[in-house]
Amino acid sequence: MLRTHNAALVLDLLRTAGEGGISRLELAERTGLTPQAVSKITARLRAAGLAAEAGRRASTGGKPRTVLRLVPSAAYAVGLHLDRDELTAVLVDLTGTPVAVRVTPFDLGAGADRVVEAAAAQAEAVADVVRADARPVADAGPVDAGPAVAGSAVARAVPAVLGVGVAMPGPLDHATGVPRRVTGFPQWDGYPLREALAARLRLPVALDKDTNAAALGLALRGPGDSFAYLHLGTGLGAGLVLGGALHRGERTGAGEFGHQVIQLDGPLCDCGNRGCVEALCLAAVGRGDLAEAARVLGAGAANLVGLLDIDRVLLGGRTVAAYEECFVRGVGAAVAERALGAVVPVTVAEGGAHPVAEGAAQLILAPLFGRGQGREVGLGLGLGR
């Protein structure tokens, strides 16, 4: 993780500027930092291989401005989605673009040792794409921060793979990296999964719920509004983004959307309650009644809209992907019926084919750009102020 907030601000602006880049003067204007401070930060970013020149802009009366850009291939992160029956591993670059993907059958209930080994093996398989090329990154031009930087410990390669983000069903404790009584798999309760994977991989590891990871990835590409991401696959959960920030809750338990009771004395759910949205929705899917599944999901979505006054509802997961039109129409109708005059759009979540795994990788990358929520991992790039 970058040592200061200022360096993260600059790096994030480089990220959002894209291939066109951004000048030091613009960086100073948009961050409120002095030009001298920006020059020192960008020098360290270039020395570490994270930034490079992207050309010059035509003069408007003074010296042409040098434009800088992020180097996407300077570092990577792995994202793992441990679903109940499938494991997805992705390798993404600094922009979050996938460069390698592996999807394999998986059993979350196979036992901790076997799960850790399977997860580690898939993480190593996608990481090997860049590990073969793990060498010091040459700077793309002269360093402009003066003799205090030249030849210092700052001028070193960024690790090719910064860490591994892991997403799985909850509930779990994001802060400690420990699953709790995962719905349908209570044997995970209290197992130090993050610690075990970090020891096995010798890399920083972050752990979060699958829906939180997906919501984080969507928030990084979004307009900074409030939304709910509803994920329907082997289970049902929600990721909540309020005011552009992922909402995990004080005990990291927010988003257990599937276990809100909407039918008293309804069918038994794996969580132990009766009449949960998840139990009703999955039962309807199982008997092929997709319209009823969408109606049930819509009832839960309408509750969220009424409770949190969110701007939009995004749908995802394998079941939604297979029947997009049905779920968008059914959930949208239920939300519109109960929205009390507010127009709250319901759409399929945009982005990659593997939003949970790609979002899991953002558990590692987001803190680099000042977009995480503080304690995911400590990467120690040492870029200073």
HELIX and SHEET records of a PDB file:
HELIX    1   1 HIS A    5  ALA A   17  1                                  13    
HELIX    2   2 GLY A   18  GLY A   20  5                                   3    
HELIX    3   3 ARG A   24  THR A   31  1                                   8    
HELIX    4   4 PRO A   35  ALA A   47  1                                  13    
HELIX    5   5 PRO A   72  ALA A   74  5                                   3    
HELIX    6   6 ALA A  112  ARG A  131  1                                  20    
HELIX    7   7 PRO A  186  TRP A  188  5                                   3    
HELIX    8   8 LEU A  193  LEU A  201  1                                   9    
HELIX    9   9 ASP A  210  ARG A  221  1                                  12    
HELIX   10  10 PHE A  257  HIS A  259  5                                   3    
HELIX   11  11 VAL A  277  GLY A  286  1                                  10    
HELIX   12  12 LEU A  290  LEU A  308  1                                  19    
HELIX   13  13 ARG A  318  ALA A  322  1                                   5    
HELIX   14  14 GLU A  324  ARG A  338  1                                  15    
HELIX   15  15 PRO A  355  LEU A  365  1                                  11    
HELIX   16  16 ALA A  366  PHE A  369  5                                   4    
SHEET    1   A 3 ILE A  22  SER A  23  0                                        
SHEET    2   A 3 ARG A  65  LEU A  70 -1                                        
SHEET    3   A 3 ALA A  51  ARG A  57 -1                                        
SHEET    1   B 5 PRO A  98  PRO A 105  0                                        
SHEET    2   B 5 GLU A  86  ASP A  93 -1                                        
SHEET    3   B 5 TYR A  76  LEU A  82 -1                                        
SHEET    4   B 5 VAL A 161  MET A 168  1                                        
SHEET    5   B 5 VAL A 205  LYS A 209  1                                        
SHEET    1   C 2 LEU A 172  ASP A 173  0                                        
SHEET    2   C 2 VAL A 178  PRO A 179 -1                                        
SHEET    1   D 5 ALA A 245  HIS A 247  0                                        
SHEET    2   D 5 LEU A 236  LEU A 242 -1                                        
SHEET    3   D 5 PHE A 227  LEU A 232 -1                                        
SHEET    4   D 5 ARG A 312  GLY A 316  1                                        
SHEET    5   D 5 VAL A 346  VAL A 348  1                                        
END                                                                             
